[in-house]
Amino acid sequence: MNSLKGLGICAFLAAFTFGLTRVPNAEQVFLAVGLVIITTCMFTFAASVRRSRRDRRLAGATGRRRA
């Protein structure tokens, strides 16, 4: 059992919070961070769909995928 499991994220959040107190335009920081997160999620999703389609094509699967 790792007792320091969540320490990294806690340290990151503390550093981020401290940094926001030093930034005069916190709204712009939130906007930039939000845009980076959204863009990363979109590219990751697109890559996942492409990989899934490629894997199914190589495996010779036919028809629609069922949930």
N, C-alpha and C positions, 0 to 999 in steps of 0.2 A: 504494500500500500504506500503510495507516494503522498507524504504529508505536505509537500510543497507544490501540489498539483495546480492550484489556482493562483499561485504567487505571481507568475509572469503577467497575467492579465490584470491583476490588481496593481502591479507596479506600472503597467502601461496606462491604465486609467488614471492613476495618481499623477503621472507625468503629464498626461494630456490635460487634466484638470488644472494643474499648476501652470501649464503653458497657456491655457485660455485666459488665466488671470493677467498675463503679461501682454496679451494681444489686444490692441485697441479695437479691431473690427472682428469680433467673434462671429458675427453673422456670415461673413465671407469665408471664414474657416469652416464653419458648418456646411456651407454651400459646397465648398471644394471637396470636403471629405465625403459628403453625400453623393456628389457626382462621380467621384472615384469609385465608391462602393457600387453604385448603380451600373457604371460602365463595366466594372470587373464582373459583376453578376451576369450581365448580358453576354459578354464574350465567353464566359464559362458555360452558360446555357447553350449558346450556339455551338461551341466546340463539343459539348456533350451530345447534342442532337446529331451532329455530323459523324461523330464516332459511333453512335448507336446505329445509324443508317449504314455506315461502312461495315460494321461488324455483322449486321444482319445480311447484307448483300454477300459478303464473303462466306457466310455460313450457309447460304443458299435458301434462306427462309423465303417463303412465298406468302402472299396474302397480307391482310392487315394484322397488326399486333393487337392482341386482346389484353385488356386490363385485368 
